Amino acid sequence: MSFTLAIVGRPNVGKSTLFNRLVGKKIALVDDQPGVTRDLREGNGKLGDIKFTVVDTAGMEDAPDESLQGRMRALTEHAVDVSDICLFMIDARTGVTYMDQAFAKILRKNAKNILLVANKSEGSAGDSGSIEAWGLGLGQPISISAEHGEGMGDLLHALMPFADRFEGEMMASMELPEVDIPVSDLDQFNENYFEKKPMQIAVIGRPNAGKSTLINKILGEDRLLTGPEAGITRDAISLSFVWKGTSVKFFDTAGMRKKAKIQDKIEKLSVSDGLRAVKFAEIVVVLLDADIPFEQQDLRIADLAEREGRAVVIAVNKWDLELNKQKKLNDLLEAFERLLPQLKGAPLVTISAKTGKGISQLHNAIMRAYKIWNSRISTAQLNQWLSSMVISHPPPAPNGRRIKMRYITQPKTRPPGFVVMCSNPEKVPKSYSRYLVNGLREDFNMPGTPIRMTLRSQAEKNPYKNKKKPSQSKLKKHLK
């Protein structure tokens, strides 16, 4: 990426709509009501031939520092400080407001470079607002319509000088090491010198469980908005960084409540965004509150992750507030085994997102769960194992004919998937399939990870079955 572009402005001027257009997909929540965006959201932006990092920010409001709006403003101010360009957006239909004027003064003091954009300028409705924008003292306003895509050429033209400048500075400062590497060692060189695809980790749970606080603690900075209010996070925010030598991408998701309790439109969109994050993740950390663990919604969330085939780690937060830790831990383990048998053996880690206690154990649990989720077993080992399982517990014999387990192989990982060739697969009871799955978990040390098993018939179809025999007259005629 050549530079970082932060989109800033007061609430409801269209920042998230432009963000979605620049990244080429609808990943930021958009609604007519103001204040939908609360956290900073980053994406890979592209306009013409220019590629850059684009940051969507919360609307800047005049509010006390300790309030939710004040904390949102502090995150936006941080984005202004670290970005190469601030794209200051106003609503051309509304015109320049007192808040626009106040924030223009802030940007003139703190921003490195500023581009003024007058959004909602489609047609002639925004002409007067665009003219007013000259009075902000930030240069010529660029008239655009983020919703309809108008004015993107003018925005590209304004960004090109910055792109050329930043690319030149980057090339001038880049020093490539001169190394003599044998051809045989190139694979190892690639592993050491080039970034691998990051591990995708989604943190999910009920509202106010501490998801954003946990990710901030792991990252080592207050990058996500936190506070005592439940339901602060709305978008599924992704953050990429290196965690103890491993390249990771964390997804912070909105708290998930029961469907019956969700009436607000934005909350419905937020939960849908979180569910999409689960589907894209590889590891799902289900975060529980130590004071009220394993409520019905917790169980639904954990079951969802397992059904989606993700590796699951259970993290019990706010452990620093627990007085009788050993008794509580025993109760948690008993409840986990009883209420979530489908995740039997999955790691359960006690942590404090506030103090950082247990974060190292969480890292180890995630790494182990990821390794198991990617594990592959040789066909020879599997078939030797299947023979011993059949000897220990033979398959049932419906109608007096015993089902034959002929062959097993593992065609996929992530999660591990197995195919068993057998006779009459439709007659194999679920209890016997569970017996085989549990045996795989125990004998090949794969606790907790979802295992997919498919039973198939190996019998070939008879091509002459159900075909009528030719009559004698037709047979004689054919022979003549």
VMD Tcl script that draws the C-alpha trace (Angstrom):
set ca {
  {0.00 0.00 0.00}
  {1.36 3.45 -0.95}
  {-0.41 5.54 1.73}
  {-3.16 5.57 4.38}
  {-6.34 7.55 3.77}
  {-8.68 8.28 6.72}
  {-12.26 9.36 5.97}
  {-13.38 11.80 8.68}
  {-16.32 14.10 9.29}
  {-19.38 14.57 11.45}
  {-22.00 11.76 11.72}
  {-24.16 10.73 8.75}
  {-22.29 12.53 5.97}
  {-21.65 9.25 4.07}
  {-18.20 8.15 5.27}
  {-19.04 4.42 5.39}
  {-20.73 4.55 1.98}
  {-17.54 5.95 0.45}
  {-15.44 3.42 2.38}
  {-17.49 0.56 0.89}
  {-17.10 1.99 -2.59}
  {-13.31 2.35 -2.28}
  {-12.81 -1.20 -0.96}
  {-15.20 -2.58 -3.59}
  {-17.63 -4.36 -1.28}
  {-20.18 -3.63 1.42}
  {-18.33 -4.44 4.62}
  {-19.12 -1.34 6.72}
  {-22.63 -1.01 8.14}
  {-24.62 1.77 6.49}
  {-27.91 3.27 7.68}
  {-29.77 6.58 7.59}
  {-29.52 7.10 11.34}
  {-26.34 8.87 12.53}
  {-23.63 7.27 14.65}
  {-23.71 3.76 13.14}
  {-19.89 3.53 12.88}
  {-18.10 3.49 16.24}
  {-14.75 1.74 15.74}
  {-12.02 2.31 13.18}
  {-12.36 -0.04 10.23}
  {-9.48 -0.57 7.79}
  {-9.67 -1.94 4.26}
  {-7.65 -2.25 1.05}
  {-8.83 0.64 -1.08}
  {-8.46 1.06 -4.83}
  {-9.32 3.94 -7.14}
  {-8.18 3.64 -10.73}
  {-4.61 2.30 -10.60}
  {-3.97 3.65 -7.10}
  {-3.99 1.23 -4.17}
  {-3.99 2.39 -0.55}
  {-5.19 1.63 2.98}
  {-8.52 3.32 3.71}
  {-9.84 3.89 7.24}
  {-13.51 4.44 8.09}
  {-13.95 6.45 11.28}
  {-16.71 7.35 13.71}
  {-18.48 10.67 13.26}
  {-16.69 13.47 15.11}
  {-18.97 14.97 17.75}
  {-18.55 17.68 20.38}
  {-18.96 15.60 23.56}
  {-17.24 15.11 26.95}
  {-14.09 12.96 26.79}
  {-15.44 10.31 29.20}
  {-18.70 9.77 27.25}
  {-19.14 7.11 24.55}
  {-19.15 9.81 21.86}
  {-16.02 11.32 23.42}
  {-14.19 7.98 23.32}
  {-15.30 7.50 19.71}
  {-13.89 10.96 18.88}
  {-10.57 10.01 20.52}
  {-10.26 7.00 18.18}
  {-10.97 9.21 15.18}
  {-8.34 11.72 16.34}
  {-5.87 8.83 16.59}
  {-6.66 7.92 12.97}
  {-6.01 11.54 11.96}
  {-2.61 11.47 13.67}
  {-1.38 8.25 12.02}
  {-2.88 8.65 8.52}
  {-1.02 10.17 5.58}
  {-4.13 11.88 4.17}
  {-7.38 12.95 5.84}
  {-10.35 13.02 3.53}
  {-12.64 15.51 5.30}
  {-16.23 14.93 4.21}
  {-19.18 17.31 4.53}
  {-22.83 16.92 3.45}
  {-23.26 19.24 0.46}
  {-27.06 19.18 0.78}
  {-26.96 20.34 4.40}
  {-24.16 22.81 3.80}
  {-21.34 23.75 6.16}
  {-22.37 23.47 9.84}
  {-20.81 24.79 13.04}
  {-19.42 21.29 13.72}
  {-17.81 21.20 10.26}
  {-16.10 24.50 10.99}
  {-14.86 23.30 14.40}
  {-13.45 20.07 13.01}
  {-11.81 21.86 10.09}
  {-9.79 23.86 12.63}
  {-8.73 20.61 14.38}
  {-7.65 19.04 11.08}
  {-5.64 22.10 10.04}
  {-3.58 21.71 13.24}
  {-3.16 17.90 13.32}
  {-3.57 16.36 9.84}
  {-0.56 15.88 7.58}
  {-2.56 16.35 4.36}
  {-6.23 17.22 3.86}
  {-8.64 16.67 0.98}
  {-12.06 18.34 1.29}
  {-14.97 16.33 -0.15}
  {-18.55 17.55 -0.54}
  {-20.66 14.39 -0.57}
  {-24.28 13.97 -1.74}
  {-23.62 16.36 -4.63}
  {-25.65 14.43 -7.21}
  {-27.74 16.71 -9.39}
  {-27.83 20.38 -8.40}
  {-29.00 19.87 -4.78}
  {-25.49 20.18 -3.39}
  {-24.24 23.15 -5.41}
  {-24.75 25.71 -2.64}
  {-23.07 23.46 -0.04}
  {-20.05 22.96 -2.28}
  {-19.68 26.72 -2.67}
  {-19.97 27.18 1.12}
  {-17.18 24.62 1.63}
  {-14.66 27.05 0.12}
  {-15.00 29.07 3.33}
  {-13.43 26.27 5.41}
  {-10.02 27.27 4.10}
  {-9.08 23.73 3.02}
  {-8.81 24.36 -0.70}
  {-11.16 23.41 -3.51}
  {-13.89 20.95 -2.44}
  {-14.27 17.79 -4.52}
  {-17.96 17.23 -5.33}
  {-18.90 13.54 -5.22}
  {-21.78 11.16 -4.62}
  {-20.47 8.17 -2.68}
  {-23.79 6.36 -3.12}
  {-24.00 6.75 -6.90}
  {-20.29 6.83 -7.72}
  {-20.27 10.34 -9.18}
  {-17.09 12.41 -8.93}
  {-14.76 9.41 -8.42}
  {-12.64 10.59 -11.34}
  {-12.11 13.96 -9.67}
  {-11.17 12.22 -6.41}
  {-8.69 10.02 -8.29}
  {-7.13 13.10 -9.89}
  {-6.72 14.71 -6.45}
  {-5.10 11.57 -5.00}
  {-2.61 10.95 -7.81}
  {0.03 13.51 -6.67}
  {-0.01 12.00 -3.18}
  {0.29 8.46 -4.58}
  {3.31 9.44 -6.70}
  {4.96 11.22 -3.77}
  {4.47 8.45 -1.22}
  {5.53 5.76 -3.67}
  {8.73 7.68 -4.42}
  {9.49 8.14 -0.72}
  {8.89 4.45 -0.06}
  {11.19 3.33 -2.88}
  {13.92 5.74 -1.77}
  {13.85 4.46 1.81}
  {13.67 0.78 0.90}
  {16.97 -1.07 1.29}
  {16.96 -4.65 0.06}
  {19.57 -6.94 1.66}
  {22.05 -8.53 -0.70}
  {22.07 -12.24 0.08}
  {23.51 -15.19 -1.78}
  {20.99 -18.02 -1.49}
  {21.44 -21.48 -2.99}
  {18.54 -22.55 -5.22}
  {17.88 -25.53 -2.93}
  {17.22 -23.16 -0.01}
  {14.71 -20.89 -1.77}
  {11.65 -22.47 -0.11}
  {13.12 -21.90 3.33}
  {14.06 -18.35 2.28}
  {10.46 -17.65 1.27}
  {9.21 -18.91 4.62}
  {11.56 -16.61 6.53}
  {11.40 -13.48 4.37}
  {7.83 -13.29 3.13}
  {4.72 -12.90 5.22}
  {2.47 -15.93 5.43}
  {-1.30 -15.74 5.22}
  {-2.50 -14.66 8.68}
  {-4.46 -17.00 10.92}
  {-8.10 -15.84 11.02}
  {-9.48 -15.64 14.58}
  {-13.01 -14.46 15.47}
  {-13.89 -13.52 19.04}
  {-17.61 -13.96 19.70}
  {-19.87 -13.88 22.73}
  {-22.73 -12.08 24.45}
  {-22.70 -8.28 24.90}
  {-20.28 -6.92 27.50}
  {-18.29 -10.16 27.77}
  {-15.07 -8.23 27.12}
  {-14.29 -9.06 23.47}
  {-12.87 -5.65 22.49}
  {-10.94 -5.38 25.77}
  {-9.35 -8.79 25.11}
  {-8.19 -7.87 21.60}
  {-6.84 -4.52 22.82}
  {-4.83 -6.35 25.50}
  {-3.41 -8.82 22.96}
  {-2.58 -5.99 20.55}
  {-1.02 -3.88 23.30}
  {-2.92 -0.69 22.54}
  {-6.46 0.71 22.83}
  {-7.33 0.22 19.18}
  {-10.97 -0.86 19.74}
  {-13.66 1.13 21.49}
  {-14.42 -0.19 24.99}
  {-16.45 0.90 27.99}
  {-19.06 -0.14 30.57}
  {-21.92 0.18 28.07}
  {-23.16 -3.13 26.60}
  {-23.25 -3.43 22.82}
  {-20.59 -0.83 21.96}
  {-19.16 -2.83 19.05}
  {-21.38 -2.85 15.96}
  {-19.24 -3.79 12.95}
  {-17.11 -6.93 12.80}
  {-13.77 -5.10 12.95}
  {-10.67 -6.91 11.66}
  {-7.15 -6.23 12.93}
  {-3.99 -7.78 11.47}
  {-0.78 -7.98 13.49}
  {1.92 -10.39 14.68}
  {1.16 -12.17 17.95}
  {4.15 -13.94 19.52}
  {5.71 -14.60 16.12}
  {2.47 -15.66 14.41}
  {0.73 -13.51 11.80}
  {-2.92 -13.24 12.90}
  {-6.09 -11.45 11.84}
  {-8.55 -10.91 14.70}
  {-12.24 -10.19 14.15}
  {-13.97 -8.29 16.94}
  {-17.70 -8.95 16.66}
  {-20.85 -7.39 18.09}
  {-22.36 -9.06 21.16}
  {-25.02 -11.61 20.24}
  {-28.31 -11.67 22.12}
  {-31.37 -13.87 21.65}
  {-33.31 -13.12 18.46}
  {-36.45 -12.30 20.44}
  {-34.60 -9.49 22.26}
  {-33.21 -7.90 19.10}
  {-35.58 -5.19 17.88}
  {-33.17 -2.49 16.69}
  {-32.33 -2.60 12.97}
  {-28.68 -1.72 13.54}
  {-28.28 -4.51 16.12}
  {-29.71 -6.99 13.62}
  {-27.17 -5.83 11.02}
  {-24.39 -6.05 13.61}
  {-25.25 -9.64 14.55}
  {-25.39 -10.63 10.86}
  {-21.95 -9.06 10.41}
  {-20.66 -11.14 13.33}
  {-22.10 -14.35 11.88}
  {-20.26 -13.67 8.62}
  {-17.04 -13.24 10.60}
  {-17.53 -16.72 12.09}
  {-17.89 -18.21 8.61}
  {-14.67 -16.56 7.41}
  {-12.67 -17.42 10.55}
  {-10.49 -20.47 11.13}
  {-10.43 -20.27 14.93}
  {-13.42 -19.08 16.98}
  {-12.80 -17.91 20.55}
  {-16.10 -18.11 22.44}
  {-15.74 -15.57 25.24}
  {-17.80 -16.21 28.39}
  {-18.38 -14.07 31.46}
  {-17.11 -15.97 34.53}
  {-20.02 -14.64 36.56}
  {-22.72 -16.01 34.23}
  {-21.11 -18.69 32.00}
  {-22.87 -21.18 29.72}
  {-26.17 -19.37 29.41}
  {-28.42 -20.46 26.55}
  {-27.01 -17.83 24.19}
  {-23.45 -18.96 24.96}
  {-24.40 -22.52 24.06}
  {-26.01 -21.40 20.80}
  {-22.93 -19.39 19.85}
  {-20.56 -22.31 20.56}
  {-22.81 -24.72 18.66}
  {-22.90 -22.34 15.69}
  {-19.09 -22.28 15.52}
  {-18.96 -26.09 15.64}
  {-21.62 -26.45 12.91}
  {-19.65 -24.06 10.71}
  {-16.67 -26.38 11.10}
  {-14.42 -23.93 12.96}
  {-11.86 -24.87 15.59}
  {-13.28 -23.65 18.92}
  {-11.53 -22.33 22.03}
  {-13.61 -21.47 25.12}
  {-12.22 -18.48 27.07}
  {-13.76 -17.56 30.44}
  {-13.18 -13.85 31.07}
  {-13.15 -11.70 34.24}
  {-11.36 -14.48 36.14}
  {-9.59 -11.85 38.24}
  {-12.92 -11.14 39.99}
  {-13.51 -14.78 40.97}
  {-12.88 -15.57 44.64}
  {-13.11 -19.38 44.82}
  {-11.24 -20.17 41.64}
  {-10.74 -23.94 42.03}
  {-14.40 -24.68 42.79}
  {-15.49 -22.40 39.95}
  {-13.11 -24.13 37.53}
  {-14.45 -27.59 38.49}
  {-18.01 -26.36 37.96}
  {-17.07 -24.89 34.57}
  {-15.46 -28.10 33.34}
  {-18.45 -30.17 34.48}
  {-20.92 -27.81 32.78}
  {-18.81 -27.71 29.60}
  {-18.74 -31.50 29.28}
  {-22.46 -31.80 30.03}
  {-23.81 -28.91 27.93}
  {-21.47 -29.02 24.93}
  {-20.72 -32.70 24.24}
  {-20.16 -31.89 20.54}
  {-17.05 -29.92 21.61}
  {-15.69 -32.58 23.93}
  {-11.99 -31.99 24.54}
  {-11.94 -28.41 23.21}
  {-9.63 -26.17 25.28}
  {-11.15 -24.10 28.10}
  {-8.95 -21.23 29.29}
  {-9.56 -18.80 32.16}
  {-8.38 -15.25 31.46}
  {-8.64 -11.64 32.51}
  {-8.81 -9.33 29.50}
  {-8.39 -6.39 31.86}
  {-5.14 -7.52 33.54}
  {-3.78 -9.81 30.80}
  {-3.71 -12.86 33.07}
  {-4.04 -16.08 31.07}
  {-3.38 -14.47 27.66}
  {-0.30 -16.69 27.11}
  {-2.37 -19.82 27.84}
  {-4.99 -18.57 25.38}
  {-2.30 -18.18 22.70}
  {-1.09 -21.74 23.30}
  {-4.66 -23.10 23.16}
  {-5.33 -21.30 19.86}
  {-2.10 -22.58 18.30}
  {-2.86 -26.16 19.34}
  {-6.48 -25.97 18.15}
  {-5.28 -24.62 14.77}
  {-2.76 -27.44 14.41}
  {-5.39 -30.10 15.15}
  {-7.85 -28.43 12.77}
  {-5.26 -28.75 9.99}
  {-4.13 -32.29 10.92}
  {-4.00 -35.12 8.34}
  {-3.71 -38.86 9.00}
  {-2.24 -41.31 6.49}
  {-4.58 -43.80 4.82}
  {-2.52 -46.74 6.08}
  {-2.86 -45.61 9.69}
  {-6.58 -45.01 9.26}
  {-7.31 -48.45 7.83}
  {-5.26 -50.18 10.51}
  {-7.26 -48.20 13.07}
  {-10.60 -49.05 11.39}
  {-9.83 -52.77 11.54}
  {-9.19 -52.61 15.28}
  {-12.36 -50.56 15.84}
  {-14.47 -53.10 13.93}
  {-12.94 -55.98 15.91}
  {-13.62 -54.20 19.22}
  {-17.17 -53.27 18.31}
  {-18.56 -54.93 15.13}
  {-21.10 -52.96 13.07}
  {-24.77 -53.91 13.37}
  {-26.38 -56.62 11.24}
  {-29.77 -55.39 9.98}
  {-31.93 -58.18 8.52}
  {-29.26 -60.68 9.50}
  {-26.58 -59.25 7.16}
  {-23.72 -57.51 8.93}
  {-22.61 -54.16 7.55}
  {-19.05 -54.33 6.23}
  {-16.64 -51.47 6.92}
  {-14.27 -51.80 3.96}
  {-12.09 -48.71 3.75}
  {-11.45 -45.24 5.26}
  {-9.56 -42.22 3.96}
  {-9.21 -38.52 4.80}
  {-9.89 -36.35 1.71}
  {-9.84 -32.96 3.50}
  {-8.71 -30.92 6.48}
  {-9.93 -27.65 8.04}
  {-11.85 -29.36 9.65}
  {-10.71 -32.99 9.29}
  {-13.11 -34.87 7.00}
  {-13.22 -38.66 6.58}
  {-14.97 -40.98 4.12}
  {-15.78 -44.58 5.08}
  {-16.64 -47.04 2.30}
  {-19.10 -49.60 3.58}
  {-22.08 -51.74 2.63}
  {-25.54 -50.28 3.22}
  {-24.37 -46.90 4.57}
  {-27.98 -45.75 4.98}
  {-28.48 -48.50 7.60}
  {-25.51 -47.51 9.78}
  {-27.01 -46.05 12.99}
  {-25.87 -42.63 14.24}
  {-24.57 -44.27 17.40}
  {-22.02 -46.26 15.39}
  {-20.91 -43.14 13.50}
  {-20.41 -41.40 16.86}
  {-18.39 -44.42 18.03}
  {-16.05 -44.00 15.06}
  {-15.77 -40.21 15.46}
  {-15.03 -40.49 19.19}
  {-12.44 -43.16 18.41}
  {-10.72 -40.84 15.93}
  {-10.62 -38.06 18.52}
  {-9.14 -40.29 21.21}
  {-6.73 -42.45 19.20}
  {-5.33 -39.67 16.99}
  {-5.35 -36.93 19.65}
  {-7.87 -34.60 18.00}
  {-9.86 -33.23 20.96}
  {-12.43 -30.51 20.42}
  {-12.07 -29.95 16.68}
  {-15.12 -30.63 14.48}
  {-14.85 -33.95 12.62}
  {-16.91 -34.63 9.50}
  {-17.57 -38.27 8.60}
  {-19.33 -39.46 5.43}
  {-20.45 -43.06 4.83}
  {-20.56 -44.25 1.23}
  {-21.35 -47.44 -0.61}
  {-18.59 -49.00 -2.69}
  {-20.91 -51.24 -4.64}
  {-21.03 -50.53 -8.37}
  {-24.35 -50.21 -10.10}
  {-25.38 -53.07 -12.39}
  {-25.82 -51.53 -15.86}
  {-28.31 -54.30 -16.82}
  {-30.50 -53.91 -13.72}
  {-34.18 -53.13 -14.47}
  {-33.63 -53.61 -18.24}
  {-36.14 -55.87 -20.00}
  {-34.88 -58.99 -21.70}
  {-35.35 -58.95 -25.49}
  {-38.09 -61.22 -26.82}
  {-37.15 -64.42 -28.69}
  {-38.50 -63.03 -31.98}
  {-36.40 -59.85 -31.68}
  {-33.35 -61.93 -30.76}
  {-33.75 -64.18 -33.85}
  {-34.27 -61.12 -36.05}
  {-31.09 -59.56 -34.69}
  {-29.08 -62.75 -35.29}
  {-30.24 -62.96 -38.93}
}
mol new
graphics top color blue
foreach p $ca { graphics top sphere $p radius 0.5 }
foreach p [lrange $ca 0 end-1] q [lrange $ca 1 end] { graphics top cylinder $p $q radius 0.2 }
display resetview
